[in-house]
Amino acid sequence: MTVIDANRMHEIEARYPEYFHRSFRQRFGGLMILVATLAYGLYAVWFFDLQKLLAEAHWERVGIYLSQWVSYDVQPDFRIQDDGSIEVRYPRFSPLGDNPHPDWVVNNPDGSITVSISGASRSVTVSKSETIVTAHGVSIPIELSSGAPKVVGPVPSWMTVYDDNVLADLGFAGDVSISLDRVKVRKRFIGWANFIFDTQSAFFDKPVGEVIGLIVSGPRIKPDQTNLSLALEDIWNNSEWQHGDVWTKLFQTIVMAFLGTLLGALAAFPLAFLAARNITPHRLLNQILKRLFDFLRSVDMLIWALFLTRAFGPGPLAGSGAIFLTETGTLGKLYSEGLENIDNKPREGITSTGAQTVLVHRYGIMPQIIPVIVSQTLYQWESNVRGATIIGAVGAGGIGLKLWEAMRTNANWENVAYMVILILIVVFLFDGASNALRHRLMGAKTH
């Protein structure tokens, strides 16, 4: 065992003071950061009143909206006539078409009608004098002969009685609203109704095999048009899903992001050379351009879009302009900072040969700054594909406006899901393309 005397110990302490004489910050810095983080979290809870927010939130709407993203409903309306007959009506734009006869609506021999909402476990039988709702293992009769519908027996928890109607909540499968002369059923189905062909198409409600047979070798539905072109036209002009309009708006969003980023990069590139102190030794000009960059990027892209839509009207031009202004500021700052951090030795060496300024920039600066320019520009381009969707919601065109219109109706959540999925696919594709292009241009190997 090696014994260290006092002199040797003092010598080691003097040589490595950072280990033996640590400052207060070094000893308690981590603990202070932890305490500050916890204090900030408690302050945020108090400031945003999270307890009240969580207590008053409508959590039930989350399930409703999510279910509507992946399903659709059909709403038959059963009207009880004075003579005791029952008339079945469907909404004008029913997913079942203009003349629906679904197999889950059965006319019984006694004149009543049975609607299967979810197999035999959840059903509704409508007659002139009563409606029987079967769910959760019980059948509840509701009399329709008095001044208001009356539940016979105890009212279950999934049924609510109002003054003039009774509402039966059958969960995801649907619900039933019962009044004296009217029973309205909402039956929910998994999937997206009429996503390929709408109810006006000649291919509507045909089996897949029959549609393929018509397209490949079937007789022409329209003498002057092939079945393939007719099918593609029907898909593109689908009135319920509006594929043509959605894809056109999506392409507008992509063009907005590309054009705005390209113009911003072209404007920022020369301005960055003038803003860099080591390239242009003119302090006033440097400060003016840097403050210009700060101004352009400090005003959010959404605000620029609002200004430009007021000036030029709604459309993709305003969106491209908003991206251009924001990117001029952002890329100008990034480019100029990259220029100020270059190694001056290659530049000084080329200058010493008497080369012109353009050649000095070309061979002494550009090889160092190109990786920064490529990386930052491609990242901003990828980011602006997402940003273009947001600014579209304020009238700047693109799929963002289409998405906002679908959300405002509070009824077309399946259309919202469709557009969100398209946006996610485009973002993923552009992310992959941006990374591949960045590695290729910068000479790096992809893994």
C-alpha positions in Angstrom: 0.0 0.0 0.0 1.3 3.5 -1.0 1.3 6.1 1.8 0.9 9.7 0.8 2.3 12.2 3.2 1.0 15.7 3.9 3.4 17.5 1.5 2.4 15.1 -1.3 -1.3 15.6 -0.6 -0.9 19.4 -0.7 1.0 19.1 -4.0 -1.8 17.0 -5.5 -4.5 19.5 -4.2 -2.5 22.4 -5.8 -2.2 20.6 -9.1 -5.9 19.5 -9.3 -7.9 22.2 -7.5 -11.0 21.5 -9.6 -11.4 18.2 -7.8 -10.4 19.2 -4.2 -11.7 22.7 -4.0 -14.9 22.7 -6.0 -16.9 25.9 -6.2 -20.4 26.3 -4.8 -21.8 26.1 -8.3 -19.9 22.9 -9.1 -21.1 21.2 -5.8 -24.7 22.3 -5.8 -25.4 23.2 -9.5 -27.2 20.0 -10.3 -29.4 20.3 -7.2 -30.2 23.9 -8.0 -31.3 23.0 -11.5 -33.5 20.3 -10.1 -35.1 22.6 -7.5 -35.6 25.3 -10.1 -37.3 22.9 -12.5 -39.7 21.7 -9.8 -40.4 25.2 -8.8 -41.2 26.2 -12.3 -43.4 23.2 -12.7 -45.4 24.1 -9.6 -45.7 27.7 -10.9 -47.0 26.4 -14.3 -49.6 24.3 -12.5 -50.8 27.4 -10.6 -50.6 29.8 -13.5 -52.6 27.7 -15.9 -54.9 26.4 -13.2 -54.4 22.9 -14.4 -56.6 21.3 -11.7 -59.6 23.3 -12.8 -58.7 22.7 -16.4 -58.6 19.0 -16.1 -61.7 18.9 -14.0 -63.8 20.9 -16.4 -62.4 19.3 -19.6 -64.9 17.5 -21.8 -63.0 14.2 -22.0 -66.0 12.4 -23.5 -65.6 14.4 -26.6 -62.1 12.9 -27.3 -63.7 9.4 -27.8 -66.5 10.9 -29.9 -64.1 12.7 -32.2 -61.7 9.8 -32.5 -64.6 7.4 -33.3 -65.8 9.8 -36.0 -62.3 9.8 -37.6 -62.6 6.1 -38.4 -66.3 5.6 -38.9 -69.5 7.0 -40.4 -73.1 6.8 -39.5 -76.5 6.3 -41.2 -79.5 8.0 -39.8 -82.9 6.5 -40.8 -85.9 8.4 -39.6 -89.1 6.5 -38.9 -92.2 8.6 -39.0 -95.4 7.2 -37.5 -98.4 8.3 -39.6 -102.0 8.9 -38.4 -103.2 5.6 -40.0 -100.6 3.7 -38.0 -98.2 3.0 -40.9 -94.5 3.8 -40.6 -92.7 5.8 -43.2 -88.9 5.4 -43.4 -86.9 8.4 -44.5 -83.1 8.8 -45.0 -81.1 12.1 -45.1 -80.9 13.7 -48.6 -77.2 12.9 -48.9 -77.2 9.5 -47.2 -74.1 7.3 -47.6 -76.5 4.5 -48.8 -77.5 6.5 -51.9 -80.9 7.8 -53.2 -82.9 4.7 -52.8 -81.5 2.7 -49.8 -82.9 -0.7 -48.7 -80.4 -1.9 -46.1 -80.6 -5.4 -44.8 -80.4 -4.3 -41.2 -83.9 -2.6 -41.5 -86.5 -5.4 -41.5 -90.3 -5.0 -42.1 -92.2 -7.3 -39.7 -95.5 -9.1 -40.6 -97.4 -7.1 -38.0 -96.4 -3.8 -39.6 -93.6 -2.9 -37.2 -90.0 -2.3 -38.2 -86.9 -3.7 -36.5 -83.6 -2.0 -36.9 -80.5 -4.0 -36.0 -78.0 -1.5 -34.6 -75.3 -4.0 -33.5 -76.4 -7.5 -34.3 -79.2 -9.0 -32.1 -77.7 -7.5 -28.9 -78.6 -3.9 -29.8 -81.8 -3.3 -31.8 -84.9 -1.1 -32.0 -88.4 -2.2 -32.9 -90.8 0.5 -33.9 -94.6 0.1 -34.0 -97.4 2.6 -33.9 -98.0 2.3 -30.2 -94.6 1.6 -28.7 -90.9 1.3 -29.4 -88.8 -1.4 -27.9 -85.0 -0.8 -27.4 -82.9 -3.8 -26.7 -79.4 -3.3 -25.3 -77.1 -4.5 -22.5 -79.1 -7.7 -22.2 -82.5 -6.0 -21.5 -85.5 -4.8 -23.6 -87.0 -1.5 -22.6 -90.5 -0.7 -24.0 -91.4 3.0 -24.5 -95.1 3.7 -24.9 -96.1 6.3 -27.6 -99.8 6.6 -26.9 -99.9 9.3 -24.2 -98.9 13.0 -24.4 -95.2 12.1 -24.2 -93.1 8.9 -24.7 -93.1 6.9 -21.4 -90.6 4.4 -20.4 -92.2 1.2 -19.0 -90.4 0.2 -15.8 -87.2 1.5 -14.4 -85.1 3.8 -16.6 -81.6 2.3 -17.2 -78.5 4.4 -16.9 -77.9 4.4 -20.7 -81.3 6.0 -21.3 -82.3 9.7 -20.7 -85.9 10.9 -20.4 -86.7 14.4 -21.5 -90.0 16.3 -21.7 -90.9 15.3 -25.2 -88.4 12.5 -26.1 -86.3 9.7 -24.8 -82.7 9.3 -25.8 -81.0 5.8 -25.7 -77.2 5.8 -25.9 -76.0 2.5 -27.3 -72.3 3.4 -27.2 -70.2 3.3 -30.3 -72.9 1.4 -32.2 -75.1 4.5 -32.2 -78.1 6.0 -30.5 -81.9 6.3 -30.7 -84.1 9.4 -30.2 -87.7 8.5 -29.6 -90.7 11.0 -29.6 -94.4 10.4 -30.1 -94.5 10.3 -33.8 -90.9 9.9 -34.7 -88.0 7.6 -34.0 -84.6 8.6 -35.2 -81.8 6.0 -35.3 -78.1 6.6 -35.7 -76.2 3.5 -36.7 -72.4 3.7 -36.9 -70.1 1.7 -39.2 -66.4 1.3 -39.1 -64.6 2.7 -42.2 -65.0 5.6 -44.6 -68.2 5.5 -46.7 -68.0 5.9 -50.5 -64.3 6.7 -50.4 -63.7 5.5 -53.9 -67.0 6.1 -55.7 -69.8 8.4 -54.5 -73.5 7.7 -54.8 -73.7 9.4 -58.2 -71.1 7.2 -59.8 -72.1 4.3 -62.1 -69.7 2.1 -60.1 -71.4 2.9 -56.8 -72.2 0.0 -54.5 -70.9 -2.6 -57.0 -68.6 -5.4 -55.7 -64.9 -5.0 -56.3 -64.8 -7.9 -58.8 -67.6 -6.4 -60.9 -65.9 -3.0 -61.0 -62.6 -4.6 -62.1 -64.4 -6.6 -64.7 -66.2 -3.5 -66.1 -62.9 -1.6 -66.3 -60.9 -4.4 -67.9 -63.4 -6.0 -70.4 -66.9 -4.9 -69.7 -69.2 -3.0 -72.1 -68.9 0.8 -72.0 -71.1 2.5 -69.6 -70.8 5.7 -71.7 -70.4 5.2 -75.4 -67.9 8.1 -75.8 -65.7 7.2 -72.8 -63.8 4.1 -71.7 -64.8 2.6 -68.4 -61.2 3.2 -67.0 -61.3 6.9 -67.7 -64.9 7.1 -66.3 -63.8 5.3 -63.1 -60.8 7.7 -62.7 -63.0 10.7 -63.4 -65.6 9.5 -60.8 -62.8 9.0 -58.2 -61.3 12.4 -58.9 -64.7 14.2 -58.8 -66.0 12.3 -55.8 -68.4 14.8 -54.3 -68.2 13.4 -50.7 -64.4 13.1 -50.4 -63.4 15.7 -53.1 -60.2 13.9 -53.9 -59.4 16.2 -56.8 -59.7 19.3 -54.7 -57.9 17.9 -51.8 -54.9 16.7 -53.9 -54.8 20.0 -55.8 -54.7 21.9 -52.5 -52.0 19.5 -51.2 -49.9 20.2 -54.3 -50.4 23.9 -53.7 -49.1 23.5 -50.1 -46.0 21.7 -51.5 -45.4 24.4 -54.1 -45.9 27.2 -51.5 -43.2 25.7 -49.3 -40.8 25.1 -52.1 -41.2 28.5 -53.7 -41.1 30.4 -50.5 -38.0 28.6 -49.2 -36.3 29.0 -52.6 -36.9 32.7 -52.9 -36.0 33.2 -49.2 -32.6 31.4 -49.7 -31.9 33.3 -52.9 -32.5 36.6 -51.1 -30.7 35.6 -47.9 -27.5 34.4 -49.6 -26.1 37.7 -50.9 -27.5 39.7 -47.9 -25.6 37.3 -45.6 -22.3 38.2 -47.1 -23.1 41.9 -46.5 -24.2 41.2 -42.9 -21.1 39.1 -42.0 -18.5 41.3 -40.2 -15.5 39.3 -41.4 -16.7 39.5 -45.0 -18.0 43.1 -45.2 -16.2 45.3 -42.6 -18.9 47.9 -42.5 -20.4 48.0 -39.1 -23.4 50.1 -39.9 -24.4 47.9 -42.9 -23.8 44.8 -40.8 -26.1 46.0 -38.0 -28.8 47.2 -40.4 -29.0 43.8 -42.2 -28.9 41.8 -38.9 -31.7 43.9 -37.5 -33.6 43.3 -40.7 -33.2 39.6 -40.3 -34.3 39.8 -36.7 -37.5 41.7 -37.8 -38.4 39.4 -40.6 -38.1 36.2 -38.5 -39.5 37.7 -35.3 -42.9 38.3 -37.0 -44.4 34.8 -37.2 -45.2 33.3 -40.5 -48.8 33.2 -39.6 -48.8 37.0 -39.0 -47.2 37.6 -42.3 -49.8 35.4 -44.0 -52.6 37.5 -42.4 -51.0 40.7 -43.6 -50.5 39.4 -47.2 -54.0 37.9 -47.5 -55.4 41.3 -46.7 -53.1 42.9 -49.3 -53.3 40.4 -52.1 -56.4 38.4 -51.2 -56.6 34.7 -50.1 -54.6 32.2 -52.1 -51.2 30.5 -52.4 -49.4 33.7 -53.4 -49.9 35.1 -50.0 -48.7 31.8 -48.5 -45.5 31.8 -50.6 -44.9 35.5 -49.7 -45.2 34.7 -46.0 -42.7 31.9 -46.2 -40.4 34.0 -48.3 -40.3 36.8 -45.7 -39.8 34.5 -42.8 -37.1 32.5 -44.5 -35.2 35.5 -45.6 -34.8 36.5 -42.0 -34.1 33.0 -40.7 -31.7 31.8 -43.4 -30.1 35.3 -43.6 -29.2 35.0 -39.9 -28.0 31.3 -40.2 -25.9 32.1 -43.3 -24.3 35.2 -41.8 -23.4 33.4 -38.6 -21.9 30.5 -40.6 -19.8 33.0 -42.6 -18.6 34.7 -39.4 -17.4 31.3 -38.1 -15.3 30.2 -41.1 -11.6 29.6 -41.0 -9.9 32.7 -42.5 -6.7 30.9 -43.4 -7.8 29.6 -46.8 -9.3 33.0 -47.6 -6.1 34.8 -46.6 -4.0 32.3 -48.6 -6.0 32.9 -51.8 -6.0 36.7 -51.3 -2.2 36.6 -51.0 -2.0 35.3 -54.6 -3.7 38.5 -55.8 -7.0 36.7 -56.8 -10.1 38.8 -57.4 -12.7 39.0 -54.6 -15.1 36.7 -56.5 -12.5 34.0 -56.7 -11.6 34.5 -53.0 -15.2 33.9 -52.1 -15.5 31.0 -54.4 -12.5 29.0 -53.3 -11.8 30.4 -49.8 -15.3 30.7 -48.4 -17.8 28.7 -50.3 -16.3 25.2 -49.6 -16.6 25.9 -45.9 -20.1 27.5 -46.0 -21.8 25.1 -48.5 -22.5 22.4 -45.9 -24.2 24.9 -43.6 -26.2 26.4 -46.5 -27.4 23.0 -47.7 -28.2 21.6 -44.3 -30.1 24.6 -43.1 -32.0 25.3 -46.3 -33.1 21.7 -46.7 -34.2 21.6 -43.0 -36.2 24.9 -43.5 -37.8 23.5 -46.7 -38.9 20.4 -44.8 -40.2 22.5 -41.9 -42.1 24.8 -44.2 -44.1 22.0 -45.7 -45.7 21.7 -42.2 -45.8 25.5 -41.8 -47.6 26.0 -45.1 -50.4 23.8 -43.8 -50.9 26.1 -40.8 -50.9 29.4 -42.7 -53.4 27.9 -45.2 -56.0 27.9 -42.4 -55.9 31.8 -42.4 -56.7 32.0 -46.1 -53.2 31.5 -47.6 -54.5 28.6 -49.7 -53.4 25.0 -49.8 -54.7 22.0 -47.9 -54.6 24.0 -44.6 -57.7 26.0 -45.7 -59.4 22.8 -46.8 -58.6 21.2 -43.4 -60.0 24.2 -41.5 -63.2 24.2 -43.5 -63.8 20.5 -42.7 -63.1 21.1 -39.0 -65.5 24.0 -38.7 -68.4 21.9 -39.8 -67.8 19.7 -36.7 -69.3 16.8 -38.7 -66.8 15.8 -41.3 -64.2 14.3 -39.0 -63.5 11.4 -41.4 -62.5 14.0 -44.0 -60.3 15.7 -41.4 -58.6 12.3 -40.7 -58.1 11.8 -44.5 -56.3 15.1 -44.9 -54.3 14.7 -41.8 -53.0 11.3 -43.0 -52.1 12.9 -46.4 -50.2 15.7 -44.6 -48.3 13.1 -42.4 -47.4 11.1 -45.5 -46.1 14.2 -47.3 -44.1 15.3 -44.3 -42.5 11.8 -43.9 -41.6 11.7 -47.5 -40.1 15.1 -47.5 -38.2 14.3 -44.3 -36.7 11.3 -46.0 -36.0 13.1 -49.2 -34.4 16.0 -47.3 -32.1 13.7 -45.3 -31.1 11.8 -48.4 -30.4 14.9 -50.4 -28.5 16.5 -47.5 -26.2 13.5 -47.2 -25.7 13.2 -50.9 -24.8 16.9 -51.4 -22.6 17.0 -48.3 -20.7 13.8 -49.3 -21.8 11.8 -46.2 -22.7 8.2 -46.3 -26.2 7.2 -45.3 -26.7 4.5 -42.8 
